[in-house]
C-alpha cells in the first residue's frame, strides 16, 4: 500500500505538468449497498467525492486521483444475542463508515461544438477502508479493514459558459472492493452510486 501511494504521488504531479486542461471537483455522493444487504441496505445521501483530473497531452484521455467518503446507518429492533458469557437483549444501530482513494483514468469526448458538454467513461483503482459498527446503549462492537477497490464510472461535465471555468458534474459509479468481515458477514463489498456537484476547470 505504501509503495502504491508513493508511485501515485510522484507520477501524477509529473503528468499534470504536461496537461493543457485540468479540473478539480467536489460532489455529493449518494450510494446504495449491493453486498450483504442484511446488514445495511438503505440508500444513503451522507457521502461525497472530491478529486483532481488532467488531460494527457492532445489526447482525449485524462487521469487523476479521487477521494471518497460515505456513511450508512440503520436501526435494528430488539434481538437477543449470545456474547459467550451469557445473553443480551437490546435494540441497536448498524453503521458503516467508508473512506476511499483511487487513481483514475477516463476517455472524454465533446458533445456538440460549443465546448460546454463533455461526457466521459473511465475506471478508478485504489483502496477502500470499511468500518463496521454495531452500537447498542453505550457500547460498540467494531470491525474494520482495507480492501482493493475497482470503480467503473461514467458521467458528464457541463461548463456554465464557454469562457467560464466553473461548471457542474454528474456521474454514476459502481464500487467493488475486496473488504472482508467475518463478524458482519462480508466476503466482499459492492455498491452503486450517483454523484452530482461542481467542478472548476483550468485551461
C-alpha positions in Angstrom: 0.0 0.0 0.0 2.8 2.4 0.9 4.6 1.7 -2.4 1.3 2.4 -4.4 0.8 5.7 -2.6 4.4 6.7 -3.4 4.0 5.9 -7.1 0.7 7.8 -7.3 2.1 11.0 -5.6 5.2 11.0 -7.7 3.7 10.2 -11.2 0.5 12.2 -11.0 2.1 15.6 -10.4 4.7 14.9 -13.1 2.0 14.0 -15.6 0.0 17.1 -14.6 2.8 19.3 -15.8 2.1 18.1 -19.3 -1.7 18.8 -19.1 -3.3 21.6 -21.1 -6.6 21.2 -19.3 -7.4 20.1 -15.7 -10.2 20.4 -13.2 -11.0 20.0 -9.5 -14.4 18.7 -8.4 -16.4 18.2 -5.2 -19.6 16.2 -5.3 -22.4 14.9 -3.2 -22.3 11.1 -3.5 -25.5 9.0 -3.0 -24.8 5.3 -2.5 -26.9 2.1 -2.4 -25.2 -1.0 -1.0 -25.4 -4.2 -3.0 -23.4 -6.6 -0.8 -24.8 -8.2 2.4 -28.0 -6.1 2.5 -29.0 -7.9 5.7 -26.5 -5.6 7.4 -27.1 -2.3 5.6 -29.4 -1.9 2.6 -30.9 1.6 2.5 -29.6 4.3 0.1 -27.6 6.9 1.9 -27.0 10.5 0.8 -24.4 11.0 3.5 -21.3 10.9 1.3 -19.1 12.8 -1.0 -16.3 12.7 -3.5 -13.5 15.1 -4.4 -10.7 14.9 -6.9 -8.3 16.3 -9.4 -8.1 15.3 -13.1 -6.0 16.4 -16.0 -5.9 15.9 -19.8 -3.0 13.9 -21.1 -1.3 15.9 -23.9 -3.5 16.3 -27.0 -5.4 13.1 -26.5 -8.9 12.6 -25.2 -7.6 10.7 -22.2 -7.4 12.1 -18.7 -6.1 10.9 -15.4 -6.3 11.9 -11.8 -6.9 11.0 -8.2 -10.2 10.7 -6.4 -11.1 10.7 -2.7 -14.5 9.5 -1.3 -16.4 9.0 1.9 -19.8 7.6 2.8 -21.8 6.8 5.9 -24.6 4.3 6.4 -26.8 3.9 9.4 -29.8 1.7 10.1 -31.9 0.9 13.2 -32.5 -2.7 14.2 -35.3 -3.7 16.6 -34.7 -5.7 19.8 -32.8 -9.0 19.5 -31.2 -11.5 21.8 -27.5 -12.2 21.4 -25.2 -14.8 22.9 -22.0 -13.0 23.8 -20.1 -16.0 25.1 -20.7 -15.1 28.8 -24.4 -15.0 28.6 -27.2 -13.4 26.7 -28.0 -9.8 26.0 -31.3 -8.4 24.7 -31.3 -5.0 23.1 -32.1 -2.9 20.1 -29.1 -1.4 18.2 -27.8 0.6 15.3 -25.9 -0.8 12.4 -23.3 1.6 10.9 -20.9 1.5 8.1 -18.2 4.2 7.6 -16.2 4.3 4.4 -13.1 6.1 3.1 -11.6 5.5 -0.3 -8.9 6.8 -2.7 -8.3 5.8 -6.3 -6.1 6.7 -9.2 -8.5 7.1 -12.2 -8.4 7.3 -15.9 -11.1 8.5 -18.3 -11.9 8.7 -22.0 -13.5 12.1 -22.8 -15.3 13.5 -25.8 -17.1 16.7 -26.6 -20.9 16.8 -27.1 -21.7 19.4 -29.7 -19.4 22.1 -30.9 -20.0 24.7 -28.2 -17.3 23.4 -25.8 -19.9 23.1 -23.0 -20.6 19.4 -22.5 -18.1 16.7 -22.1 -19.3 13.1 -21.4 -16.7 10.6 -20.1 -16.3 7.0 -19.1 -13.4 5.5 -17.1 -12.3 3.5 -14.1 -10.6 4.1 -10.8 -8.3 1.6 -9.0 -7.3 2.1 -5.4 -8.3 1.2 -1.8 -11.4 1.2 0.3 -11.5 1.3 4.1 -14.7 0.0 5.8 -15.5 0.3 9.5 -18.5 -1.8 10.6 -20.1 -0.8 13.8 -22.9 -2.3 15.9 -23.9 0.3 18.5 -26.1 -0.6 21.5 -26.7 1.5 24.6 -23.2 3.0 25.4 -21.3 0.1 23.8 -20.0 -0.5 20.3 -18.6 -3.6 18.5 -16.3 -2.6 15.7 -14.6 -4.4 12.8 -12.6 -2.6 10.2 -10.1 -3.1 7.4 -8.8 -2.2 4.0 -9.5 -3.7 0.6 -8.6 -3.3 -3.1 -11.1 -1.1 -4.9 -12.2 -1.1 -8.6 -14.7 1.7 -9.6 -16.0 2.0 -13.2 -17.6 5.4 -13.7 -19.5 7.3 -16.4 -20.5 10.9 -16.3 -20.7 14.4 -17.8 -19.0 17.7 -17.3 -21.1 20.8 -18.1 -19.4 24.2 -18.2 -21.6 27.2 -17.3 -20.2 29.1 -20.3 -17.5 28.6 -23.0 -15.3 31.2 -21.3 -16.2 30.2 -17.8 -14.1 27.9 -15.7 -16.8 26.8 -13.3 -19.3 24.1 -14.2 -21.4 21.1 -13.0 -20.5 17.5 -12.9 -22.8 14.4 -12.6 -21.8 10.7 -12.7 -22.8 7.2 -11.9 -20.3 4.6 -10.5 -20.1 1.0 -9.4 -17.8 0.1 -6.5 -16.4 -3.3 -5.9 -13.9 -3.9 -3.1 -12.3 -7.0 -1.5 -13.1 -5.9 2.0 -14.0 -8.8 4.2 -15.6 -9.0 7.7 -16.4 -12.4 9.1 -18.1 -10.7 12.1 -20.6 -9.0 9.9 -20.9 -11.4 7.0 -19.0 -9.6 4.3 -16.9 -11.6 1.8 -16.5 -8.5 -0.4 -18.2 -5.1 -0.7 -20.1 -3.6 -3.6 -22.4 -0.6 -4.1 -23.8 1.7 -6.9 -23.7 5.4 -6.5 -24.8 8.7 -8.1 -22.8 11.9 -7.6 -23.5 15.5 -8.5 -21.7 18.7 -7.7 -19.4 21.4 -9.1 -16.1 21.5 -10.9 -13.5 24.1 -11.6 -11.7 23.8 -14.9 -8.4 25.4 -15.8 -7.4 25.7 -19.5 
